[in-house]
Amino acid sequence: MTITRSHSNQRMSQCVVHGDTVYLAGQVAQSAPGGTVTAQTQAILAQIDSLLAEAGSDKTEILSATIWLCSMDDFAEMNAVWDAWVPEGHAPARACVESPRLATPDFTVEIGIIAAK
């Protein structure tokens, strides 16, 4: 079975497609570092939409999501954006955990996705 990697560098690929499964790397808000949790979550979900579209999928095909927050105090704020984004009847399996430090202090939210094609 073919493996396709895109948006890659030596360390990682932002998207890997294997068969009919799409794996996204943990996404951080490239366009809104240091922004509010709302702004970062919106930016991340837009990136996810774009990467899934490039892979021939979309948010209705998400199987699993893992969300890392620097503080669980931001859980409700992140969920307000997430809940508006997830289509009715297409909620994936999901985990949300606190991770006091992400890649840089500018990022407070990170989201990893696995989806079907």
Chimera marker file (.cmm) of the C-alpha trace (Angstrom):
<marker_set name="trace">
<marker id="1" x="0.000" y="0.000" z="0.000" r="1" g="1" b="0" radius="0.5"/>
<marker id="2" x="1.306" y="3.458" z="-0.909" r="1" g="1" b="0" radius="0.5"/>
<marker id="3" x="2.302" y="6.025" z="1.708" r="1" g="1" b="0" radius="0.5"/>
<marker id="4" x="2.123" y="9.685" z="0.650" r="1" g="1" b="0" radius="0.5"/>
<marker id="5" x="3.717" y="12.399" z="2.753" r="1" g="1" b="0" radius="0.5"/>
<marker id="6" x="3.131" y="16.122" z="2.267" r="1" g="1" b="0" radius="0.5"/>
<marker id="7" x="4.373" y="19.356" z="3.783" r="1" g="1" b="0" radius="0.5"/>
<marker id="8" x="7.444" y="17.469" z="4.953" r="1" g="1" b="0" radius="0.5"/>
<marker id="9" x="10.849" y="18.328" z="6.311" r="1" g="1" b="0" radius="0.5"/>
<marker id="10" x="13.593" y="16.207" z="7.844" r="1" g="1" b="0" radius="0.5"/>
<marker id="11" x="11.721" y="15.955" z="11.161" r="1" g="1" b="0" radius="0.5"/>
<marker id="12" x="8.094" y="15.436" z="10.216" r="1" g="1" b="0" radius="0.5"/>
<marker id="13" x="5.276" y="15.507" z="7.691" r="1" g="1" b="0" radius="0.5"/>
<marker id="14" x="2.182" y="17.589" z="8.315" r="1" g="1" b="0" radius="0.5"/>
<marker id="15" x="0.052" y="15.012" z="6.490" r="1" g="1" b="0" radius="0.5"/>
<marker id="16" x="0.572" y="11.302" z="5.804" r="1" g="1" b="0" radius="0.5"/>
<marker id="17" x="-1.893" y="9.257" z="3.772" r="1" g="1" b="0" radius="0.5"/>
<marker id="18" x="-1.769" y="5.465" z="3.985" r="1" g="1" b="0" radius="0.5"/>
<marker id="19" x="-4.508" y="3.712" z="2.058" r="1" g="1" b="0" radius="0.5"/>
<marker id="20" x="-7.760" y="5.358" z="3.018" r="1" g="1" b="0" radius="0.5"/>
<marker id="21" x="-6.458" y="6.854" z="6.277" r="1" g="1" b="0" radius="0.5"/>
<marker id="22" x="-5.151" y="10.398" z="6.730" r="1" g="1" b="0" radius="0.5"/>
<marker id="23" x="-2.850" y="11.239" z="9.633" r="1" g="1" b="0" radius="0.5"/>
<marker id="24" x="-2.202" y="14.881" z="10.491" r="1" g="1" b="0" radius="0.5"/>
<marker id="25" x="0.677" y="15.997" z="12.675" r="1" g="1" b="0" radius="0.5"/>
<marker id="26" x="-0.225" y="18.010" z="15.743" r="1" g="1" b="0" radius="0.5"/>
<marker id="27" x="-1.357" y="21.382" z="14.378" r="1" g="1" b="0" radius="0.5"/>
<marker id="28" x="-0.535" y="24.667" z="16.077" r="1" g="1" b="0" radius="0.5"/>
<marker id="29" x="-1.725" y="28.129" z="15.083" r="1" g="1" b="0" radius="0.5"/>
<marker id="30" x="0.916" y="29.189" z="12.578" r="1" g="1" b="0" radius="0.5"/>
<marker id="31" x="-1.115" y="32.314" z="11.728" r="1" g="1" b="0" radius="0.5"/>
<marker id="32" x="-1.994" y="33.245" z="15.311" r="1" g="1" b="0" radius="0.5"/>
<marker id="33" x="0.911" y="32.431" z="17.650" r="1" g="1" b="0" radius="0.5"/>
<marker id="34" x="0.443" y="34.157" z="20.967" r="1" g="1" b="0" radius="0.5"/>
<marker id="35" x="-3.222" y="34.836" z="20.199" r="1" g="1" b="0" radius="0.5"/>
<marker id="36" x="-6.169" y="33.931" z="22.369" r="1" g="1" b="0" radius="0.5"/>
<marker id="37" x="-7.257" y="30.322" z="22.729" r="1" g="1" b="0" radius="0.5"/>
<marker id="38" x="-10.209" y="31.166" z="20.478" r="1" g="1" b="0" radius="0.5"/>
<marker id="39" x="-7.966" y="32.643" z="17.761" r="1" g="1" b="0" radius="0.5"/>
<marker id="40" x="-5.498" y="29.775" z="17.974" r="1" g="1" b="0" radius="0.5"/>
<marker id="41" x="-8.240" y="27.131" z="17.831" r="1" g="1" b="0" radius="0.5"/>
<marker id="42" x="-9.866" y="28.834" z="14.829" r="1" g="1" b="0" radius="0.5"/>
<marker id="43" x="-6.525" y="29.002" z="13.012" r="1" g="1" b="0" radius="0.5"/>
<marker id="44" x="-5.769" y="25.351" z="13.762" r="1" g="1" b="0" radius="0.5"/>
<marker id="45" x="-9.173" y="24.166" z="12.549" r="1" g="1" b="0" radius="0.5"/>
<marker id="46" x="-8.722" y="26.148" z="9.305" r="1" g="1" b="0" radius="0.5"/>
<marker id="47" x="-5.334" y="24.442" z="8.826" r="1" g="1" b="0" radius="0.5"/>
<marker id="48" x="-6.963" y="21.061" z="9.468" r="1" g="1" b="0" radius="0.5"/>
<marker id="49" x="-9.683" y="21.821" z="6.898" r="1" g="1" b="0" radius="0.5"/>
<marker id="50" x="-7.008" y="22.719" z="4.343" r="1" g="1" b="0" radius="0.5"/>
<marker id="51" x="-4.801" y="19.676" z="4.971" r="1" g="1" b="0" radius="0.5"/>
<marker id="52" x="-7.768" y="17.294" z="4.904" r="1" g="1" b="0" radius="0.5"/>
<marker id="53" x="-8.991" y="18.811" z="1.624" r="1" g="1" b="0" radius="0.5"/>
<marker id="54" x="-5.531" y="18.342" z="0.069" r="1" g="1" b="0" radius="0.5"/>
<marker id="55" x="-5.672" y="14.683" z="1.130" r="1" g="1" b="0" radius="0.5"/>
<marker id="56" x="-9.150" y="14.145" z="-0.316" r="1" g="1" b="0" radius="0.5"/>
<marker id="57" x="-10.992" y="14.170" z="3.005" r="1" g="1" b="0" radius="0.5"/>
<marker id="58" x="-12.893" y="16.616" z="5.195" r="1" g="1" b="0" radius="0.5"/>
<marker id="59" x="-13.993" y="17.148" z="8.791" r="1" g="1" b="0" radius="0.5"/>
<marker id="60" x="-16.987" y="14.796" z="8.405" r="1" g="1" b="0" radius="0.5"/>
<marker id="61" x="-14.464" y="11.957" z="7.986" r="1" g="1" b="0" radius="0.5"/>
<marker id="62" x="-12.453" y="12.597" z="11.173" r="1" g="1" b="0" radius="0.5"/>
<marker id="63" x="-12.111" y="9.403" z="13.189" r="1" g="1" b="0" radius="0.5"/>
<marker id="64" x="-10.028" y="10.629" z="16.115" r="1" g="1" b="0" radius="0.5"/>
<marker id="65" x="-8.778" y="13.912" z="17.550" r="1" g="1" b="0" radius="0.5"/>
<marker id="66" x="-6.248" y="14.563" z="20.283" r="1" g="1" b="0" radius="0.5"/>
<marker id="67" x="-6.178" y="18.049" z="21.773" r="1" g="1" b="0" radius="0.5"/>
<marker id="68" x="-3.451" y="19.424" z="23.996" r="1" g="1" b="0" radius="0.5"/>
<marker id="69" x="-4.103" y="22.564" z="26.060" r="1" g="1" b="0" radius="0.5"/>
<marker id="70" x="-1.488" y="24.365" z="28.122" r="1" g="1" b="0" radius="0.5"/>
<marker id="71" x="-4.173" y="24.857" z="30.758" r="1" g="1" b="0" radius="0.5"/>
<marker id="72" x="-7.478" y="23.087" z="31.309" r="1" g="1" b="0" radius="0.5"/>
<marker id="73" x="-8.749" y="26.518" z="32.344" r="1" g="1" b="0" radius="0.5"/>
<marker id="74" x="-9.062" y="27.069" z="28.561" r="1" g="1" b="0" radius="0.5"/>
<marker id="75" x="-11.204" y="23.960" z="28.002" r="1" g="1" b="0" radius="0.5"/>
<marker id="76" x="-14.546" y="25.800" z="27.669" r="1" g="1" b="0" radius="0.5"/>
<marker id="77" x="-13.089" y="28.483" z="25.369" r="1" g="1" b="0" radius="0.5"/>
<marker id="78" x="-11.532" y="25.893" z="23.047" r="1" g="1" b="0" radius="0.5"/>
<marker id="79" x="-14.710" y="23.765" z="23.113" r="1" g="1" b="0" radius="0.5"/>
<marker id="80" x="-16.864" y="26.730" z="22.040" r="1" g="1" b="0" radius="0.5"/>
<marker id="81" x="-14.869" y="26.939" z="18.798" r="1" g="1" b="0" radius="0.5"/>
<marker id="82" x="-14.573" y="23.155" z="18.388" r="1" g="1" b="0" radius="0.5"/>
<marker id="83" x="-18.314" y="22.556" z="18.921" r="1" g="1" b="0" radius="0.5"/>
<marker id="84" x="-19.234" y="25.179" z="16.293" r="1" g="1" b="0" radius="0.5"/>
<marker id="85" x="-16.814" y="23.567" z="13.813" r="1" g="1" b="0" radius="0.5"/>
<marker id="86" x="-17.742" y="19.867" z="14.153" r="1" g="1" b="0" radius="0.5"/>
<marker id="87" x="-20.735" y="19.015" z="11.949" r="1" g="1" b="0" radius="0.5"/>
<marker id="88" x="-23.784" y="17.593" z="13.714" r="1" g="1" b="0" radius="0.5"/>
<marker id="89" x="-23.570" y="13.802" z="13.818" r="1" g="1" b="0" radius="0.5"/>
<marker id="90" x="-19.840" y="13.692" z="12.953" r="1" g="1" b="0" radius="0.5"/>
<marker id="91" x="-18.148" y="14.018" z="16.346" r="1" g="1" b="0" radius="0.5"/>
<marker id="92" x="-14.929" y="11.978" z="16.360" r="1" g="1" b="0" radius="0.5"/>
<marker id="93" x="-13.465" y="9.961" z="19.190" r="1" g="1" b="0" radius="0.5"/>
<marker id="94" x="-11.565" y="12.619" z="21.119" r="1" g="1" b="0" radius="0.5"/>
<marker id="95" x="-9.135" y="13.123" z="23.961" r="1" g="1" b="0" radius="0.5"/>
<marker id="96" x="-8.215" y="16.470" z="25.489" r="1" g="1" b="0" radius="0.5"/>
<marker id="97" x="-5.335" y="16.722" z="27.916" r="1" g="1" b="0" radius="0.5"/>
<marker id="98" x="-3.340" y="19.387" z="29.687" r="1" g="1" b="0" radius="0.5"/>
<marker id="99" x="0.241" y="19.832" z="28.570" r="1" g="1" b="0" radius="0.5"/>
<marker id="100" x="1.808" y="22.769" z="30.406" r="1" g="1" b="0" radius="0.5"/>
<marker id="101" x="4.354" y="23.312" z="27.629" r="1" g="1" b="0" radius="0.5"/>
<marker id="102" x="3.927" y="22.951" z="23.895" r="1" g="1" b="0" radius="0.5"/>
<marker id="103" x="6.635" y="23.555" z="21.258" r="1" g="1" b="0" radius="0.5"/>
<marker id="104" x="6.953" y="27.246" z="22.152" r="1" g="1" b="0" radius="0.5"/>
<marker id="105" x="5.311" y="29.480" z="24.762" r="1" g="1" b="0" radius="0.5"/>
<marker id="106" x="3.362" y="31.208" z="21.940" r="1" g="1" b="0" radius="0.5"/>
<marker id="107" x="1.216" y="28.114" z="21.430" r="1" g="1" b="0" radius="0.5"/>
<marker id="108" x="-1.508" y="27.204" z="23.925" r="1" g="1" b="0" radius="0.5"/>
<marker id="109" x="-3.467" y="24.702" z="21.783" r="1" g="1" b="0" radius="0.5"/>
<marker id="110" x="-2.377" y="21.791" z="19.596" r="1" g="1" b="0" radius="0.5"/>
<marker id="111" x="-4.656" y="19.372" z="17.756" r="1" g="1" b="0" radius="0.5"/>
<marker id="112" x="-3.785" y="16.042" z="16.093" r="1" g="1" b="0" radius="0.5"/>
<marker id="113" x="-6.210" y="14.346" z="13.700" r="1" g="1" b="0" radius="0.5"/>
<marker id="114" x="-6.749" y="10.928" z="12.117" r="1" g="1" b="0" radius="0.5"/>
<marker id="115" x="-9.372" y="10.793" z="9.367" r="1" g="1" b="0" radius="0.5"/>
<marker id="116" x="-10.747" y="8.493" z="6.698" r="1" g="1" b="0" radius="0.5"/>
<marker id="117" x="-10.638" y="9.336" z="3.000" r="1" g="1" b="0" radius="0.5"/>
<link id1="1" id2="2" r="1" g="1" b="0" radius="0.2"/>
<link id1="2" id2="3" r="1" g="1" b="0" radius="0.2"/>
<link id1="3" id2="4" r="1" g="1" b="0" radius="0.2"/>
<link id1="4" id2="5" r="1" g="1" b="0" radius="0.2"/>
<link id1="5" id2="6" r="1" g="1" b="0" radius="0.2"/>
<link id1="6" id2="7" r="1" g="1" b="0" radius="0.2"/>
<link id1="7" id2="8" r="1" g="1" b="0" radius="0.2"/>
<link id1="8" id2="9" r="1" g="1" b="0" radius="0.2"/>
<link id1="9" id2="10" r="1" g="1" b="0" radius="0.2"/>
<link id1="10" id2="11" r="1" g="1" b="0" radius="0.2"/>
<link id1="11" id2="12" r="1" g="1" b="0" radius="0.2"/>
<link id1="12" id2="13" r="1" g="1" b="0" radius="0.2"/>
<link id1="13" id2="14" r="1" g="1" b="0" radius="0.2"/>
<link id1="14" id2="15" r="1" g="1" b="0" radius="0.2"/>
<link id1="15" id2="16" r="1" g="1" b="0" radius="0.2"/>
<link id1="16" id2="17" r="1" g="1" b="0" radius="0.2"/>
<link id1="17" id2="18" r="1" g="1" b="0" radius="0.2"/>
<link id1="18" id2="19" r="1" g="1" b="0" radius="0.2"/>
<link id1="19" id2="20" r="1" g="1" b="0" radius="0.2"/>
<link id1="20" id2="21" r="1" g="1" b="0" radius="0.2"/>
<link id1="21" id2="22" r="1" g="1" b="0" radius="0.2"/>
<link id1="22" id2="23" r="1" g="1" b="0" radius="0.2"/>
<link id1="23" id2="24" r="1" g="1" b="0" radius="0.2"/>
<link id1="24" id2="25" r="1" g="1" b="0" radius="0.2"/>
<link id1="25" id2="26" r="1" g="1" b="0" radius="0.2"/>
<link id1="26" id2="27" r="1" g="1" b="0" radius="0.2"/>
<link id1="27" id2="28" r="1" g="1" b="0" radius="0.2"/>
<link id1="28" id2="29" r="1" g="1" b="0" radius="0.2"/>
<link id1="29" id2="30" r="1" g="1" b="0" radius="0.2"/>
<link id1="30" id2="31" r="1" g="1" b="0" radius="0.2"/>
<link id1="31" id2="32" r="1" g="1" b="0" radius="0.2"/>
<link id1="32" id2="33" r="1" g="1" b="0" radius="0.2"/>
<link id1="33" id2="34" r="1" g="1" b="0" radius="0.2"/>
<link id1="34" id2="35" r="1" g="1" b="0" radius="0.2"/>
<link id1="35" id2="36" r="1" g="1" b="0" radius="0.2"/>
<link id1="36" id2="37" r="1" g="1" b="0" radius="0.2"/>
<link id1="37" id2="38" r="1" g="1" b="0" radius="0.2"/>
<link id1="38" id2="39" r="1" g="1" b="0" radius="0.2"/>
<link id1="39" id2="40" r="1" g="1" b="0" radius="0.2"/>
<link id1="40" id2="41" r="1" g="1" b="0" radius="0.2"/>
<link id1="41" id2="42" r="1" g="1" b="0" radius="0.2"/>
<link id1="42" id2="43" r="1" g="1" b="0" radius="0.2"/>
<link id1="43" id2="44" r="1" g="1" b="0" radius="0.2"/>
<link id1="44" id2="45" r="1" g="1" b="0" radius="0.2"/>
<link id1="45" id2="46" r="1" g="1" b="0" radius="0.2"/>
<link id1="46" id2="47" r="1" g="1" b="0" radius="0.2"/>
<link id1="47" id2="48" r="1" g="1" b="0" radius="0.2"/>
<link id1="48" id2="49" r="1" g="1" b="0" radius="0.2"/>
<link id1="49" id2="50" r="1" g="1" b="0" radius="0.2"/>
<link id1="50" id2="51" r="1" g="1" b="0" radius="0.2"/>
<link id1="51" id2="52" r="1" g="1" b="0" radius="0.2"/>
<link id1="52" id2="53" r="1" g="1" b="0" radius="0.2"/>
<link id1="53" id2="54" r="1" g="1" b="0" radius="0.2"/>
<link id1="54" id2="55" r="1" g="1" b="0" radius="0.2"/>
<link id1="55" id2="56" r="1" g="1" b="0" radius="0.2"/>
<link id1="56" id2="57" r="1" g="1" b="0" radius="0.2"/>
<link id1="57" id2="58" r="1" g="1" b="0" radius="0.2"/>
<link id1="58" id2="59" r="1" g="1" b="0" radius="0.2"/>
<link id1="59" id2="60" r="1" g="1" b="0" radius="0.2"/>
<link id1="60" id2="61" r="1" g="1" b="0" radius="0.2"/>
<link id1="61" id2="62" r="1" g="1" b="0" radius="0.2"/>
<link id1="62" id2="63" r="1" g="1" b="0" radius="0.2"/>
<link id1="63" id2="64" r="1" g="1" b="0" radius="0.2"/>
<link id1="64" id2="65" r="1" g="1" b="0" radius="0.2"/>
<link id1="65" id2="66" r="1" g="1" b="0" radius="0.2"/>
<link id1="66" id2="67" r="1" g="1" b="0" radius="0.2"/>
<link id1="67" id2="68" r="1" g="1" b="0" radius="0.2"/>
<link id1="68" id2="69" r="1" g="1" b="0" radius="0.2"/>
<link id1="69" id2="70" r="1" g="1" b="0" radius="0.2"/>
<link id1="70" id2="71" r="1" g="1" b="0" radius="0.2"/>
<link id1="71" id2="72" r="1" g="1" b="0" radius="0.2"/>
<link id1="72" id2="73" r="1" g="1" b="0" radius="0.2"/>
<link id1="73" id2="74" r="1" g="1" b="0" radius="0.2"/>
<link id1="74" id2="75" r="1" g="1" b="0" radius="0.2"/>
<link id1="75" id2="76" r="1" g="1" b="0" radius="0.2"/>
<link id1="76" id2="77" r="1" g="1" b="0" radius="0.2"/>
<link id1="77" id2="78" r="1" g="1" b="0" radius="0.2"/>
<link id1="78" id2="79" r="1" g="1" b="0" radius="0.2"/>
<link id1="79" id2="80" r="1" g="1" b="0" radius="0.2"/>
<link id1="80" id2="81" r="1" g="1" b="0" radius="0.2"/>
<link id1="81" id2="82" r="1" g="1" b="0" radius="0.2"/>
<link id1="82" id2="83" r="1" g="1" b="0" radius="0.2"/>
<link id1="83" id2="84" r="1" g="1" b="0" radius="0.2"/>
<link id1="84" id2="85" r="1" g="1" b="0" radius="0.2"/>
<link id1="85" id2="86" r="1" g="1" b="0" radius="0.2"/>
<link id1="86" id2="87" r="1" g="1" b="0" radius="0.2"/>
<link id1="87" id2="88" r="1" g="1" b="0" radius="0.2"/>
<link id1="88" id2="89" r="1" g="1" b="0" radius="0.2"/>
<link id1="89" id2="90" r="1" g="1" b="0" radius="0.2"/>
<link id1="90" id2="91" r="1" g="1" b="0" radius="0.2"/>
<link id1="91" id2="92" r="1" g="1" b="0" radius="0.2"/>
<link id1="92" id2="93" r="1" g="1" b="0" radius="0.2"/>
<link id1="93" id2="94" r="1" g="1" b="0" radius="0.2"/>
<link id1="94" id2="95" r="1" g="1" b="0" radius="0.2"/>
<link id1="95" id2="96" r="1" g="1" b="0" radius="0.2"/>
<link id1="96" id2="97" r="1" g="1" b="0" radius="0.2"/>
<link id1="97" id2="98" r="1" g="1" b="0" radius="0.2"/>
<link id1="98" id2="99" r="1" g="1" b="0" radius="0.2"/>
<link id1="99" id2="100" r="1" g="1" b="0" radius="0.2"/>
<link id1="100" id2="101" r="1" g="1" b="0" radius="0.2"/>
<link id1="101" id2="102" r="1" g="1" b="0" radius="0.2"/>
<link id1="102" id2="103" r="1" g="1" b="0" radius="0.2"/>
<link id1="103" id2="104" r="1" g="1" b="0" radius="0.2"/>
<link id1="104" id2="105" r="1" g="1" b="0" radius="0.2"/>
<link id1="105" id2="106" r="1" g="1" b="0" radius="0.2"/>
<link id1="106" id2="107" r="1" g="1" b="0" radius="0.2"/>
<link id1="107" id2="108" r="1" g="1" b="0" radius="0.2"/>
<link id1="108" id2="109" r="1" g="1" b="0" radius="0.2"/>
<link id1="109" id2="110" r="1" g="1" b="0" radius="0.2"/>
<link id1="110" id2="111" r="1" g="1" b="0" radius="0.2"/>
<link id1="111" id2="112" r="1" g="1" b="0" radius="0.2"/>
<link id1="112" id2="113" r="1" g="1" b="0" radius="0.2"/>
<link id1="113" id2="114" r="1" g="1" b="0" radius="0.2"/>
<link id1="114" id2="115" r="1" g="1" b="0" radius="0.2"/>
<link id1="115" id2="116" r="1" g="1" b="0" radius="0.2"/>
<link id1="116" id2="117" r="1" g="1" b="0" radius="0.2"/>
</marker_set>
